[in-house]
Amino acid sequence: MSTTILGISCFYHDAAAALIRDGEVIAAAHEERFTRIKHDFDFPRNAIRFCLEEAGISVPELDSVAFYDKPFLKFERILFSYLATFPRSFRSFMQAMPLWLRQKLWVRHIIRKELSYQGEILFMQHHQSHAASAFYPSPFEEAAVLTVDGVGEWATATFGVGKGHHLNLLREIRFPHSLGLFYSALTYYLGFRVNNGEYKVMGLAPYGEPRFLNRMREVLVALPDGSFRNNMRYFAYDYGLRMTNERFHRLFGAPPRKPGEELTQFHRDVAASGQALLEEILLNMVRHVHKQTGQQYLCMAGGVALNCVANGRILREGPFEDLFVQPASSDAGGALGAALFTYHQLQNRPQRFVMKHAYLGSRFGPDAVLNYLQQNGIAHERLPEEKLVTRVAEYLAKGKIVGWFQGAAEFGPRALGNRSILADPRRAEMKDILNEKVKHREPFRPFAPAILEERLSEYFEIDRPSPYMLLVARVKKPEEIPAVTHVDGTARVQSVNERQNPRFYRLLRAFEAQTGCPVLVNTSFNVRGEPIVDSPHDAYLCFRKTQIDVLVLGDFLILDRENPPLDNVHNSFRHKTCASDAKMPEPVRNDASV
């Protein structure tokens, strides 16, 4: 008899659900993709509904529900921190308590109420969930595990060892000392939104020089045992509503940048200095973990593991032979980790699932897409695959921008060829066109290349596949692909093979046949401030509201950007209620804010 476990993460940021059956991941999705609220943190009722539908089951058929952290342990840390910093913490305390007392402490009750579920509910520690999401889906039978983020309950970083179906965390660093919160403080200081703009700091850093590195080392101190210490004289996150304090601002000689203000060379240099220190600290941690565990391989998760520049250095300069980073390393991946930890560690089940791709989200068949197009009077052309990829490659070669919507949505923050905007990387002007006219975002932001896996080493200094766009490598031929070459001569690369994504691979082959170039610009199918598109309707609205030239929805090619009037286009995609699950609420647009 099969065992089915639902994993849930929510109430902080990046709410998600994941469902496994006998250790194999059946479905996983972010709540934001359904509600269209970026980083939606509310209970993931829509993502849960999708996972149940994908598995073909109802709530009573679940064997267990696993939650990704322990709310009461986290509440303990918050209370202790507020007491330790009182009275400075009073304002933050008064703002935080209503949500805790109304919602965050009552997760078990909320799960039972939302799902009408009477079965087993289990709670993992936050970093157990991260560690499980990294090790159990990895290709390694045995490996060291490193998790690094802002903060879970008390832990902000952990390391341990995974062997077979067992996972043992050996050491942890505790709040307020946090590499993730250091980087979030840097994000705040540079005028970007915390828990949303950290990747902007990473993208801005190559435009600067690390001339403030020694000052950064005063703020965050590396220790000989591989750990670190935040100098709390410079931070305010342990007691206030800001990340940094006046002493931090005096150290760097300027107040925090306000959102929308001009980015100066000073800000670029601060970003470069903070990124350099993060890489320095992480490499120190990785070397210590290797020394302590003696393992050949490393698995990583937690929000800091999404820093692909640091990941590239860990792979090139670190002591481990290979590295696996969970594609959904943020809290969303905690839903998957909680389910896997329950199955393997708590239930002592050895059968493991190796993650070969991240296409675990919503999918829409050709009949559903055709019905949507016909109902809304959207002109389209249906093509067999060979003709479709040839036509799309022709458009790309002519400088057209293509919205590419295929198969199942990606789990994690990266678009990997199923919810992607694609363009010609040979055109230097394409980067500015995409930033300004399509994505509506800052001009310094780079774009990633997708490349045929067999041609990877010809264009990039990397000796292994990079299917999840989590490694930065130096570009060997920057003059040939300027649109995806960052200012420092690097790129966040995605390698594509035919097993993982057959249609995207064939499109790359078609583009190579026409141009000689095996690379495409691949950026997420969304505009600034919105989640990646989930449904054909989301994709069509994005197509009409931007300067995307061509839209591909599965087998269907759409060129008309003027008709029908958008007011006449209606969304026909709603995830159905399972027949035996009538008590689950219908999907909703969520108005909650942090």
N, C-alpha and C positions, 0 to 999 in steps of 0.2 A: 504494500500500500504506500502511495507517495506521501511525502511530507511537504506542505506548502506554508511558507512563512512570508508575511508582509512586513517590510521595514519602513519606518516613518521617520522623517526629520522635519522639524518645524519650530516656529515661535521665536526664531532669532534672525536668520536670513536664509535664503535659498531653500525653502521648503520643498520636499520631494517625497516620492514613494518608490519602492522597489519590491518586486515579488520574485521569490525563488521557489523552485520545485525540485526536490531532491538535490539541492546544491547548485542547480543550474539557474541562471538568471533568465527569467521569462520576459520581464518588462521593467523599465525604470524611467521615470519622467519627473521633470521639474514642474511645480505648481504654476510658476510664472508663465509657462507656455500656454496654459489654458485661460488664466485670468487676465493675461496681457499686462500684468503689473510686475515690473522688473524687480527681481530679488524678492518676490512675494514670500512672506514669512508665515502666513496664516496656515491653519490646518489644511493639509493637501487633499481635500476631498475629491477634487477633479482628477488629480494624479492617481489617487487610490482607485477611483472608478475605472480609469483607463487600464490600470494594471489588472484589476479583476476581469475586465472584459477581454483583455489580451490572453489571460489564462483560461477563460471560459468557465469561471467559477463565481460563486456568490460568497458573501461574508461568512456564513455559517460553515463553509468548507475550509476556512483557514485553520491550520493547526496552531499557529502562534502569531502574535503581533509583537514586533521588536521595535522599541524606541531607541533613538541614537544617543541619548545621554541620560543623566540622572538629575532631574530637576531639583530635588531636595538638597543634593550635594552642591549643586550650583548655587542655590539660594543661600546655603551656609556660607559659601565664599563671599557672596555679595554682602551679606549682613556683617561678616567679620571685617570686610574691607571698609564698609561705611562706618562701623564703630571705631576702627583704627584711625580713621581720618576725620572723625567728627571734630568740630562743627563744619569744616569745609565741605563735607559731603552732604549736608542737609538738603540742599536744593536738588541734587541728583537723586537722593534717597526718596524724596517726596514725589519726584516724577516717575521713578521706576516702580514703586510699591503697588500702585493700583493695578498695573498690568500683571504683576506677579501674583497678587492676591486674587485677582479675578480669573486669570487664565493659566499662567505658566506653571503653577504648583499643582494643577488639577489635570494633568495629562491623562492619567488612567481613566478618570471620569469622562473627559472629553472624547477619548477614543471609544469608550463604550457607548456614549450618547450618539456620536456622529455615525458610527458604523452599526449600531444595534448589535454589538458584539459581546458575547458572554464568555469567550474562551480565554486562553492564557495570554497575558501581557507581560513582557520582559523588558527590563531597562539595562542598557549597556552604559559603561562609562564612555564619554565623548571620544577619547583617544583610542579606546578599544575599537570603537566603530571605524575610526579613520584607519587604524592599523589593519583591521580585518579587510577593509575595502581595498587596501594596497596589496596585502600578501595573498589572500585566498584566490583572487582572480589572476594572479601573476603566473608566468610560465615556470616558476622556480619551485622545486620540491622543498628546498631549504634556503632561507635568506635572512639577512638582517632587515629590520623594519625601522623606519624613522618617520615620525609624524611631527609636524611643526605648523602651528596656526596662531591665532590670537589668544584664545583661551577656551577651554572646555568647562569642566567643573572647577578644578584647581589647576590641572596640568595645562601647560602651554606647549610642551614638546615632550616626546617620549621616544625611547628606543627599546628594541627587544629582538627576539628571534622567532621566526616561524619555521616549523618542521612538520611536514605532512599536513595533518589537519589540526595541529596544535599551535597556539600562538601565546608567547610569554613576553610581556613587557617588563623590562628589567629596571629602568631608571626613568625619572621624569624631572622636568623643570617646572616650577610652580609660579603662578601669578604672585606678584605683579611683573615678574621677569618674563618677557615675551618678545620673541623676534617678530612675530606677526603684529603685535601692538606697536612695536617700534616702527615698522613699515607703515602701519596705519596712521601713526602720529606724523610721519613724514608726508603721507598723503594729505592729511588735514593741513599741515603747515604750508603745503604747496597749493592749497586752494581747491583740492579735489574732494569728492565725497568719499568718506570712509566706508569700507566694505563694498565699494563700487569703482573707485578710481585708482586702486593700487596698480593696475596694469598700465595706467597712464604714466605713473611715475617711472615704471620700467621702460616705457617707450620714450619718455623724455630724457632719460639718463644719458644716452649716447650723444646727445647734443651738448653735453657739458663736460667739464673736467673735475675730477675729484679733489678739488683744492681745499675742501672742508673735511677731509677724511679724518684728520687728527681730532677735530672738534667732535665729529661723529663718534670717535672712539672714547671720548669722554662721556658721551650720552649712553652708549652701549658698550660694555666692557667684556672682551673675550677672556675666558679663564683657562688655566692650563689643563683642566680635566675635560675639555671639549664643551663645557657649558658657557654661560654668559650671565651678565648681571646688568639689568637696566638701572641706570643712575636716576632714582626717582625724584631727585631734586629738580629734574628738567621736565617731568611729565605731570599731567593732571588727570589722566584717564582713571586712576584708582579712586578719585574722589569727586570729579567734576564732570561737566558736560562738554569739556574741551579735551583735546588729546595732549596739548603742550601748554606750558605756563610761561610766565614772563621771563624767567631765568633762561629758558630755552631760546626765547626770542632775542634776548640780549647776547647770548652766546654766538648766535649767527648774525646779529647786527640788523635785524629787520623783523617787523611783525608778520604774522601769517598773511599770505596772499589771499585776497578776497576772491570768491568765484567770479569769473568773468574778467578779472583784471589782466593786464598784459603780462605774459610770461617773459621775464628778462633773463639775461645770461646768469644772473645770480641764482634764479630758480633752477635753471638747467644744471648749474654746478652743484647745488644742494641735492638735486635728484641723483646726479652722478656719484656724489659722495655717499649718499645713503645706500644706493644700489651696490657700490663697491664694498661697503661694510657688510651688508647682508650676505654677499657672496663669500666674503672672508670668514664670517661667523659660520655659515653653513658648511664650508669646506673643513673648518676646524671640527665641527660636530661630526661630519661624515668620517673623517680620519679617526676620531676617537671611537665611533661606533664600530668601525672595522677592527681596530685594535682590541676592543672589548669582546667582540663576537667571533672574530676569525672567519667570518663568512665571505664567500666569493661574490654574492649578489646582494643588491639593495632594493628594497621596495619603499616607496614614499607616498604620503598623502598628507592632507591638511592644506589650508589655503596657501601657505608659503610654497608648497610644492608646485603651484601653478606659475611660479617665477621661472619661466623657461630659460632665461639667460643664466641663472644660477644652475639650473639642471644641466645645461650644456657644459658648464665648467666642472660640475661634479663628475660627469661622464668622462671628460677629457683629462682632468687633473686628479680626480679622486682615486682611491685604492681599489674600488670594486670593479669587477670584470664587466658587469652589466647592471642596468638600472631599469626598474619598472615603476612608472608613476601612474597612479590611478587617474584616468581621464576626468572623472568628476571628483577632484580632490577637495573641493569645498564642502560645506555642511550638507549639500545635496547628496554627495557620495556617502555620507554617514548613514543614510537610509539603507543603502546596499550593504554597507559594512555591518550594520546592526543585524540584518537578516542572516548574513554569512557567519557572523560570530555565534549567533544562536544555533545555527545548524551544525557547524563544525565543532566549536569549543564547548558549548553548553550541552548539546545533544550528542556529542562525541561521534559524529558521522564523518567517515573518511573521504567519501566521494567528492572530488573537487572539480570545479568548473574553471577552465582557462579562458580569460577574456580575449577574444580574437578581434572584436570590433566594439564600437560604442553605439551602434544603431539599435537602441532599445526602446525608443519612444513611439509616438503616434505614427500610424501609417494609414494611407488612404488608397484604396484600389481604383482602377481605371473607371469602373462604373460610377463610383461616388464622385470622382472628379468630373466625368462627363455630365452627370446629372446636375452638378453645380453650375457648370458652364452653360448648359442648355436652359436651365431655369432662369438664369440671369441674362440670357441673350448675349453672351460673350463670344465673339468670333474666335474661332480656333481651327487648328489643323491637326489631325491625328496622324502620326507617322510611326512606322516600324522602327525599331531601335537603330539599325544601321543608317537609315536615312536621317533619323533624328540627330544622332551625334555628328553626322557629316554636315548637316545644315547648321547646327549650333556652332560647330568648329569654324565654319565659314563666317558666321556673324562675328565671332570672337576675333578672327584674323583680320576682319575689317575694322576693328576698334569698337565694336558694340559691347555693351555691358549686359550680362545675362543673369537673370534670376533663375536659379536652378533648384527645383523642388522635386525630390525623389524619395521613395521608400520610407523607412522608419527614421524618425527624428533622432538626432544625437543626444546622448546622455552626457552632460558636462557642458562647459561654457564655450567650447570650440565647435564651429561648423566644419564638418569633415567630408563635405561633398554631397550631402542630402538636403541641407537647408543653407545653401551657399549663394553668394553673389560672385560671379566669375568675370574675369577680364584678361586682356592680353598683357603679359608682363614685359614685353619687349618695348612698350611705349612708356617713356619716362614720364610723360604728362599724366598717365593713368592714375598715379597715386593721388595727385591733387584733384583730379576730376572726381574720383570716388569719395574722397574726404569731403569735398565741398558740395557736390551736386547729388550724391546718392546717400552717403552715410550721415552727412550734416554734422561733422565732428572736427576736432582740432587738427590743424594741418600737419602737426609733427607726428601723428599716429602712423605707424608702419602697416604694411599689408603682408600677409603670409603667402608663400608659394606652395602649391600642390604639384608634385612631380611624380612621374612614373618611377616606381621603386627601383627598377633595373638601371635607371639613368642617374640615380641619386648621387653617387660618388663623383660623377662627372661635373656636377654643378655646385656641390657643397662639400665642405670638409667634415664629413661624417662617415663612419664606417659600418653603420647598421641602420635598419629601418627606423623611421620616426612616424608611426601611423596616427598619433594623437596630437600632433602639433605642440609638443611639450618640450622640445629641444631647440635651442638656437645654435646655428652653425655658421661659420664663415662662408661667404659666397665665393666660388672659384671664378665665375664668369660674370661679374657684376655688370659689365658693359652689354651683355646679351639680355639680362633680365632686370633692368633698372627699377621697374615699378615695385619689385619685391625685395630690393636691396636697401637695407636701412642705412642711415648716415654713417654708421661705423663699419659698413661692409658685411653685415650679418643678416640672417633671416630666420624666422621661426618656421621651420620647414615641416611639411606633411608629405610623407611618402605614401603612394597609393599602389596597391596590387589588385589583381583581378579577383582574388578570393574574397577580400574584404568588401570591395565595392565595385562589382563588375561594370556597371554602366558608367560610373565616373571614370574608371580606368579606360574604358573604350572611348570616352570623350577626349581624354588626354592623348590617347593614341591617334585619334582623328585629327586633333590640333597639331600634333607632331608631324603627321603625314602631310599636312598642308603647309606648315611653316618651318619644319625642322626643329622646333622648340618643344620639349616634352614637359613644359611648365605652364601653369595657369595661376593668375592671381586668385586666391580663394579667401573671401572674407564672409563673415556671418550675414545671413539674410535678415537684416533688420536695420533700423536707423537708430541714432543715438537716443537713449532714454527708453527704448522699447526692448522687450525680450526677442530672441530669435523667433521667426515665424513658426507656427506649429501646423496650421491647417492650410489648405489651398486658398481659403478666403483671406487669411492673414497675408499670404504671399501675394495675392492679387491686389489687396489694398496697398501693400508696400510698393509694388510695381507701378501702380497708378499715381502714388504720391511722391515718387522720386523720379530721377531721370534714368532708371533702368530701361534699356531699349527693347529687350526680348525677355519674355517669361516662358519658362518650361515647367509645366505641371505634369509630372509623370511622362506619358506618351504625347502630351498635347502642347503644341506650340502656339503662343499668343503674341501678336505683334501690335494690335490696335490699342493705343494708349488713350484714346479719346472717348470711346463708346463702350458700353452704355454709360449714361450719367451715374456717378458713384452713388447718388441718393437712391438709385433704383437697384443697387446690388445688395443682396441679402445673404446673410450667413446661414447656410443650411446644415452646418456641421455642429452637432451636439452629441456628446458621448451618451449612448443609451443607458438606461437603468437596466441592470441584469434582472431577468424575469423573477428570480427568487430573492431579489435585493431591493424590494420596493421602498424600504425605509431609508435608504441612502438618499440624501437630498440631491436635487438636480444641480448640475454645474452652475456656478454663479460667477458674476463679475464681482471681485472682492474690493471693497472700498477701504480696507484697513490700511493704516499707515503706521510706521514704526513710532 
